[in-house]
Amino acid sequence: MTTAKPRLRAGAKLKHDRHTDRWLLLGPERALDLGETARAIVELCDGVRTESEIAKVLAQRFDAPTAKIEDDVARLLTELRAKCLVEDA
């Protein structure tokens, strides 16, 4: 895990689609449908918490092993950085 403090990039936002009851991460000319875990990760990307802190919060929330959550957090944030939806503060 890195000490990076991820946050949504300018122009990206988390939005609930009330018609489909799904959470979307919207960016310039794209939308990603987020599952429960991905949404929880994105909600915690505030530019203040580190990736490790995000993983610890979620491990407690979901009563899951921290190592497994750390892998999920790292994998998703790597993907979102590559898609220019998340940056590090």
PyMOL CGO cylinders between C-alpha atoms (Angstrom):
from pymol import cmd
from pymol.cgo import CYLINDER

trace = [
    CYLINDER, 0.00, 0.00, 0.00, 1.13, 3.47, -0.72, 0.3, 1, 1, 1, 1, 1, 1,
    CYLINDER, 1.13, 3.47, -0.72, 0.85, 6.60, 1.34, 0.3, 1, 1, 1, 1, 1, 1,
    CYLINDER, 0.85, 6.60, 1.34, -0.96, 8.26, -1.55, 0.3, 1, 1, 1, 1, 1, 1,
    CYLINDER, -0.96, 8.26, -1.55, -4.08, 10.20, -0.64, 0.3, 1, 1, 1, 1, 1, 1,
    CYLINDER, -4.08, 10.20, -0.64, -6.49, 9.58, -3.51, 0.3, 1, 1, 1, 1, 1, 1,
    CYLINDER, -6.49, 9.58, -3.51, -9.29, 11.94, -4.46, 0.3, 1, 1, 1, 1, 1, 1,
    CYLINDER, -9.29, 11.94, -4.46, -11.62, 12.30, -7.40, 0.3, 1, 1, 1, 1, 1, 1,
    CYLINDER, -11.62, 12.30, -7.40, -10.20, 14.39, -10.21, 0.3, 1, 1, 1, 1, 1, 1,
    CYLINDER, -10.20, 14.39, -10.21, -11.85, 17.62, -11.25, 0.3, 1, 1, 1, 1, 1, 1,
    CYLINDER, -11.85, 17.62, -11.25, -14.84, 16.76, -13.40, 0.3, 1, 1, 1, 1, 1, 1,
    CYLINDER, -14.84, 16.76, -13.40, -15.39, 13.33, -11.83, 0.3, 1, 1, 1, 1, 1, 1,
    CYLINDER, -15.39, 13.33, -11.83, -18.25, 12.72, -9.44, 0.3, 1, 1, 1, 1, 1, 1,
    CYLINDER, -18.25, 12.72, -9.44, -20.08, 9.92, -7.71, 0.3, 1, 1, 1, 1, 1, 1,
    CYLINDER, -20.08, 9.92, -7.71, -23.79, 9.89, -8.52, 0.3, 1, 1, 1, 1, 1, 1,
    CYLINDER, -23.79, 9.89, -8.52, -26.72, 7.68, -7.65, 0.3, 1, 1, 1, 1, 1, 1,
    CYLINDER, -26.72, 7.68, -7.65, -29.01, 6.91, -10.57, 0.3, 1, 1, 1, 1, 1, 1,
    CYLINDER, -29.01, 6.91, -10.57, -32.44, 6.74, -8.97, 0.3, 1, 1, 1, 1, 1, 1,
    CYLINDER, -32.44, 6.74, -8.97, -33.99, 5.17, -12.06, 0.3, 1, 1, 1, 1, 1, 1,
    CYLINDER, -33.99, 5.17, -12.06, -31.74, 2.11, -11.97, 0.3, 1, 1, 1, 1, 1, 1,
    CYLINDER, -31.74, 2.11, -11.97, -30.86, 2.32, -8.25, 0.3, 1, 1, 1, 1, 1, 1,
    CYLINDER, -30.86, 2.32, -8.25, -27.17, 2.07, -9.16, 0.3, 1, 1, 1, 1, 1, 1,
    CYLINDER, -27.17, 2.07, -9.16, -24.11, 4.13, -8.27, 0.3, 1, 1, 1, 1, 1, 1,
    CYLINDER, -24.11, 4.13, -8.27, -22.06, 5.61, -11.10, 0.3, 1, 1, 1, 1, 1, 1,
    CYLINDER, -22.06, 5.61, -11.10, -18.68, 7.27, -11.21, 0.3, 1, 1, 1, 1, 1, 1,
    CYLINDER, -18.68, 7.27, -11.21, -19.03, 9.94, -13.85, 0.3, 1, 1, 1, 1, 1, 1,
    CYLINDER, -19.03, 9.94, -13.85, -16.12, 11.49, -15.68, 0.3, 1, 1, 1, 1, 1, 1,
    CYLINDER, -16.12, 11.49, -15.68, -15.62, 13.39, -18.88, 0.3, 1, 1, 1, 1, 1, 1,
    CYLINDER, -15.62, 13.39, -18.88, -17.36, 11.34, -21.58, 0.3, 1, 1, 1, 1, 1, 1,
    CYLINDER, -17.36, 11.34, -21.58, -17.57, 8.18, -19.44, 0.3, 1, 1, 1, 1, 1, 1,
    CYLINDER, -17.57, 8.18, -19.44, -19.53, 6.52, -16.70, 0.3, 1, 1, 1, 1, 1, 1,
    CYLINDER, -19.53, 6.52, -16.70, -18.55, 3.51, -14.61, 0.3, 1, 1, 1, 1, 1, 1,
    CYLINDER, -18.55, 3.51, -14.61, -21.15, 1.40, -12.87, 0.3, 1, 1, 1, 1, 1, 1,
    CYLINDER, -21.15, 1.40, -12.87, -19.90, 0.75, -9.32, 0.3, 1, 1, 1, 1, 1, 1,
    CYLINDER, -19.90, 0.75, -9.32, -20.69, -2.18, -7.09, 0.3, 1, 1, 1, 1, 1, 1,
    CYLINDER, -20.69, -2.18, -7.09, -21.02, -1.84, -3.32, 0.3, 1, 1, 1, 1, 1, 1,
    CYLINDER, -21.02, -1.84, -3.32, -17.32, -2.25, -2.52, 0.3, 1, 1, 1, 1, 1, 1,
    CYLINDER, -17.32, -2.25, -2.52, -16.14, 0.04, -5.32, 0.3, 1, 1, 1, 1, 1, 1,
    CYLINDER, -16.14, 0.04, -5.32, -18.62, 2.73, -4.26, 0.3, 1, 1, 1, 1, 1, 1,
    CYLINDER, -18.62, 2.73, -4.26, -17.43, 2.47, -0.66, 0.3, 1, 1, 1, 1, 1, 1,
    CYLINDER, -17.43, 2.47, -0.66, -13.82, 2.92, -1.79, 0.3, 1, 1, 1, 1, 1, 1,
    CYLINDER, -13.82, 2.92, -1.79, -14.63, 5.91, -4.00, 0.3, 1, 1, 1, 1, 1, 1,
    CYLINDER, -14.63, 5.91, -4.00, -16.66, 7.57, -1.21, 0.3, 1, 1, 1, 1, 1, 1,
    CYLINDER, -16.66, 7.57, -1.21, -13.57, 7.51, 1.00, 0.3, 1, 1, 1, 1, 1, 1,
    CYLINDER, -13.57, 7.51, 1.00, -11.29, 9.06, -1.64, 0.3, 1, 1, 1, 1, 1, 1,
    CYLINDER, -11.29, 9.06, -1.64, -11.25, 12.52, -0.09, 0.3, 1, 1, 1, 1, 1, 1,
    CYLINDER, -11.25, 12.52, -0.09, -7.59, 13.51, -0.54, 0.3, 1, 1, 1, 1, 1, 1,
    CYLINDER, -7.59, 13.51, -0.54, -7.10, 13.23, 3.24, 0.3, 1, 1, 1, 1, 1, 1,
    CYLINDER, -7.10, 13.23, 3.24, -7.09, 9.48, 3.86, 0.3, 1, 1, 1, 1, 1, 1,
    CYLINDER, -7.09, 9.48, 3.86, -4.26, 7.29, 2.59, 0.3, 1, 1, 1, 1, 1, 1,
    CYLINDER, -4.26, 7.29, 2.59, -4.96, 4.07, 0.72, 0.3, 1, 1, 1, 1, 1, 1,
    CYLINDER, -4.96, 4.07, 0.72, -4.07, 2.17, 3.91, 0.3, 1, 1, 1, 1, 1, 1,
    CYLINDER, -4.07, 2.17, 3.91, -6.52, 4.21, 5.96, 0.3, 1, 1, 1, 1, 1, 1,
    CYLINDER, -6.52, 4.21, 5.96, -9.25, 3.60, 3.40, 0.3, 1, 1, 1, 1, 1, 1,
    CYLINDER, -9.25, 3.60, 3.40, -8.58, -0.14, 3.56, 0.3, 1, 1, 1, 1, 1, 1,
    CYLINDER, -8.58, -0.14, 3.56, -8.69, -0.15, 7.38, 0.3, 1, 1, 1, 1, 1, 1,
    CYLINDER, -8.69, -0.15, 7.38, -12.04, 1.68, 7.45, 0.3, 1, 1, 1, 1, 1, 1,
    CYLINDER, -12.04, 1.68, 7.45, -13.52, -0.76, 4.95, 0.3, 1, 1, 1, 1, 1, 1,
    CYLINDER, -13.52, -0.76, 4.95, -12.08, -3.84, 6.66, 0.3, 1, 1, 1, 1, 1, 1,
    CYLINDER, -12.08, -3.84, 6.66, -13.91, -2.78, 9.82, 0.3, 1, 1, 1, 1, 1, 1,
    CYLINDER, -13.91, -2.78, 9.82, -17.10, -1.83, 7.96, 0.3, 1, 1, 1, 1, 1, 1,
    CYLINDER, -17.10, -1.83, 7.96, -17.31, -5.12, 6.06, 0.3, 1, 1, 1, 1, 1, 1,
    CYLINDER, -17.31, -5.12, 6.06, -15.72, -7.27, 8.80, 0.3, 1, 1, 1, 1, 1, 1,
    CYLINDER, -15.72, -7.27, 8.80, -13.17, -8.53, 6.27, 0.3, 1, 1, 1, 1, 1, 1,
    CYLINDER, -13.17, -8.53, 6.27, -9.44, -9.27, 6.40, 0.3, 1, 1, 1, 1, 1, 1,
    CYLINDER, -9.44, -9.27, 6.40, -7.44, -6.05, 5.97, 0.3, 1, 1, 1, 1, 1, 1,
    CYLINDER, -7.44, -6.05, 5.97, -5.03, -7.71, 3.50, 0.3, 1, 1, 1, 1, 1, 1,
    CYLINDER, -5.03, -7.71, 3.50, -7.92, -8.65, 1.17, 0.3, 1, 1, 1, 1, 1, 1,
    CYLINDER, -7.92, -8.65, 1.17, -9.40, -5.15, 1.33, 0.3, 1, 1, 1, 1, 1, 1,
    CYLINDER, -9.40, -5.15, 1.33, -5.97, -3.58, 0.72, 0.3, 1, 1, 1, 1, 1, 1,
    CYLINDER, -5.97, -3.58, 0.72, -5.70, -5.61, -2.49, 0.3, 1, 1, 1, 1, 1, 1,
    CYLINDER, -5.70, -5.61, -2.49, -9.18, -4.52, -3.60, 0.3, 1, 1, 1, 1, 1, 1,
    CYLINDER, -9.18, -4.52, -3.60, -8.45, -0.85, -2.82, 0.3, 1, 1, 1, 1, 1, 1,
    CYLINDER, -8.45, -0.85, -2.82, -5.09, -0.90, -4.64, 0.3, 1, 1, 1, 1, 1, 1,
    CYLINDER, -5.09, -0.90, -4.64, -6.52, -2.67, -7.70, 0.3, 1, 1, 1, 1, 1, 1,
    CYLINDER, -6.52, -2.67, -7.70, -9.51, -0.33, -8.05, 0.3, 1, 1, 1, 1, 1, 1,
    CYLINDER, -9.51, -0.33, -8.05, -7.50, 2.85, -7.50, 0.3, 1, 1, 1, 1, 1, 1,
    CYLINDER, -7.50, 2.85, -7.50, -4.90, 1.74, -10.05, 0.3, 1, 1, 1, 1, 1, 1,
    CYLINDER, -4.90, 1.74, -10.05, -7.72, 1.27, -12.57, 0.3, 1, 1, 1, 1, 1, 1,
    CYLINDER, -7.72, 1.27, -12.57, -9.34, 4.62, -11.74, 0.3, 1, 1, 1, 1, 1, 1,
    CYLINDER, -9.34, 4.62, -11.74, -6.00, 6.44, -11.97, 0.3, 1, 1, 1, 1, 1, 1,
    CYLINDER, -6.00, 6.44, -11.97, -5.42, 4.89, -15.41, 0.3, 1, 1, 1, 1, 1, 1,
    CYLINDER, -5.42, 4.89, -15.41, -8.86, 6.16, -16.48, 0.3, 1, 1, 1, 1, 1, 1,
    CYLINDER, -8.86, 6.16, -16.48, -8.00, 9.63, -15.13, 0.3, 1, 1, 1, 1, 1, 1,
    CYLINDER, -8.00, 9.63, -15.13, -10.89, 9.57, -12.63, 0.3, 1, 1, 1, 1, 1, 1,
    CYLINDER, -10.89, 9.57, -12.63, -8.74, 9.60, -9.47, 0.3, 1, 1, 1, 1, 1, 1,
    CYLINDER, -8.74, 9.60, -9.47, -5.56, 11.51, -8.64, 0.3, 1, 1, 1, 1, 1, 1,
    CYLINDER, -5.56, 11.51, -8.64, -3.35, 11.76, -5.57, 0.3, 1, 1, 1, 1, 1, 1,
    CYLINDER, -3.35, 11.76, -5.57, -3.52, 14.82, -3.34, 0.3, 1, 1, 1, 1, 1, 1,
]
cmd.load_cgo(trace, "trace")
